Each structure stands twice: as structure tokens, then as C-alpha cells.
Amino acid sequence: MATQQLQAKLVTCSVPTKNSAASQKFYNTLFGGQDFARSLNDKFESYFRPISQDGLTLSIATRSNDREPITCIFAVDNLTETISQLEAAGGKVVQNSTALPVSGPAQAVKVFQDSLTAQKLQPANTLGQWATILDPDGNYLGLIQLETSLQTYFNAGPAHRTLSAAQVSAHDNWKQNGAALIK
């Protein structure tokens, strides 16, 4: 039985870069806004922004070597539109939109479908559409447009992508008053 209290939680997704301005433009296009702030470190250039109410942040840091990888998967509302916007911001599609069918042993599929039904969600035969894209530095990231009923299942609907007023205020305060002290 899985524990309800996790001992670890993802709090940062770090993206290595050789060109932080291009990376900031790309990820600001993905999330909206112009919200990167300089991180508190005067010896290592990096920038961050909150990307969820539960404290998850995205950071962009100077690449330490060419093999430094990252791959994050982001749920989006409209895969085609998002890909188009990211290509315009310097992204390059690696894998075009592909369906993600629910598959596996019949017993496992039944457990999955039953869990959706138990949550009063419509059972689905596909998770949605998936694509991979490279950011301006060549980092892979995945994009998924989840089936509507699965947005709730994965906590990936619009209601789950809202920053709190306290996060926005603290971040804006840092951008206006603290980041200038690090340069």
C-alpha cells in the first residue's frame, strides 16, 4: 500500500542553458508572462520562476557541460497551438503529435478505468496527444494534451496551474528589490 505522506517532492526543474535570454523567452512563452527572476547566487548565474501553487519552480542555469540533460513533461490545453508558439520562440519539434493510447495487460487497464469511474470521471482509451520539442539550447521536453477527463485525474487542469497571490507578490518583490543586489 502506498503511503499518503510522501517523503520527497519535486520542487525544481532545472534547465541547463548556454543562452539564458533565449531560454527565458522560450519558457515565458510556454507559461505566459515575463516572470523569471535572478536566483540568490552571485557566483553562478541562474534564474527562476514559480510554476505551481505547491511550490514547484523552474530554474534556468548556466550549462556546466554539453551532456547535461533534462526532460520535463508539461500538460497543455492545446498541443497544436502550444507547439506553434514554442516554435516561434525558438523551439524545434523532435516528435510530432502522437496519440497515447491506454494500453497494457487487460487487468491493468481495468484497474485504471475503474479508478477513473470511482472518481466519477469518464473512462478513457487514450491519455491524450504527446509531442517532444527542443528548447533553444537543445533540451528535450515533453508536451501532453490530456483527455479532458484525465486532467482532473492528473491534477493538470487549469485550476491546478494557478499561482497563489502570495507567490506572485513575493516573486514580484524579489524581481523589483532583491535581484538587483545580486548582479
N, C-alpha and C positions, 0 to 999 in steps of 0.2 A: 504494500500500500504506500502510495506516495505521501510525503509529509505535506501538510498545508503551509508550514512555515519554511520557506527556502533559506538555505544558509548562504546563498550567493545570488547576486542580481546584476545583470548588465547595467552599467551606469554610464559608460562612454564607448563610443565607436570612434576610433582614431584613424584618420585618413592621412597617409604619408603623401607629401607633395614636394615638387620642385618649384611650383609657381602658386603661392598661396592666393594671389589675387584671382587667378583663373579658377582655382578650386572654390573660393568663396562665392564667386559669381555662379558657378555651376550648382553648388548646394543651396545657395539662396534661391535659385530658380526652382529647385526641387521642393523646398519647404515654403517658399514665399518670404518676402521681407528682405531686409538688409541687416541681419541680426548677429553677425559674428563680432566677437569682442576679443581683444588680446588677452591671452592667458597670463596668469600671475607667475612669470618666469622671465627674468631678464637675460638669462644665458641661452635659452632655447626658444626660438620663435614659434609660437603656436597660437591658434585662435579657437574659440569655442562658441557654441550656442546651444541652449536647451531645445530639445525636440519632443519632449513629452512632459506631462504634469508630474509623472512619477520620478522625475529627476534625471532621466536619460539625456545625455548630451552628445553632440557630435563635435569632435575636435579635428582640426587640420593642423598638422605639424610637419616641420621640415623633414623630408625623407632622409633617413640615415644611410640607406643603401638601396640599390636598384631592385633587389629581390624582396623588399619589404612589402608584403601583400595585405590586402583587406578585401573582404566581401561582406557587405551588409545587404539585407533584403528589406525593401520598403514597400508597404502596401499603398497603392494609389487608387483614386476613384476612376480615372480614365487612362488606361495604359497607353493608348494611341496618342492622346493629347500630351501626356507627360513625356513620352519618348520624343515627340516632335519638339517640345520646348527644350528638353535637355540636349538634343542635337544642335539646336540653335545656340545653346550656351556652351558648346564645345564638346559635347558627348559624341561617342561613336557606338552604334549598335553592334553587339557581338552576336547575339542570338535574337532573331525576330520573335515576335509574339507567338507563343506556343501554348496550347491547352494543357492543363494539368489535371488529367482525369484521376478520379478516386480509383485506386487500384490496389491489388494485393490479395492475400488469401480471403476467400469469401467470409470467413469468420471475423477477420479484422475489419472488413468493410461493413459488416453488420454491426459490430460494436461502434464504429464511427457513426453510422446512420442512426443507430439507437440513441447515441449520446446527443445528437442534434435534435431528435424527436423529443427526448426528455427535457431539453431546454426550450421546447416549443419553437424550434427552428425547422425550416423546410429541409429535408434530406437533399443532398446534392450528389451528382455523379461526377462533378468536376470541382476543383478548388478555385478555378478561375483561369486567367491567362497570365503567362510569365514571360519575361524577356530579360536579357542581360545587356548591359551597356558599360562602356568605359567612360570614366570621367576624363577631364583634360590631361591628367597625369597618367592615364592608363590603368587606373584602379578599377577592378570589376565591381559592379554592384548589381543586385537583382531587383527587379520591379515586379510586383504582382498586383493584378486587379482581381481581388477576391470576389467570388459569387456573393451576392447581397446577403444571403442567409448566413454566410460564413464570416462576414465582417464582425458580427457580434461574438461568434464563437472564438475568433482570434483577437478580440478586443482591438480591432483595426478600423472601425468605422470613424466617421468624422468626430463623434463625441469623445473618442479616445485620443484624438490628436490635437487637443486644446491645451495651451499653456495656462497656468494659473496667473492671476493678476499679480501675485507676489513674485513669481518667477520673472515676469515681464518687467516689473518695477525694479527688482534687484539687478537684472541684466542691463536695463537702460541706465541705471545709476552707475554701474561699473563702466559702461561704454563712455559715459559723459565725464566721469570723475576719476576713476581708478586706472583705466587702461593707459591714459596719457602719462601716468607716473612710471610706467614700465619701459617706455621707449628709450 
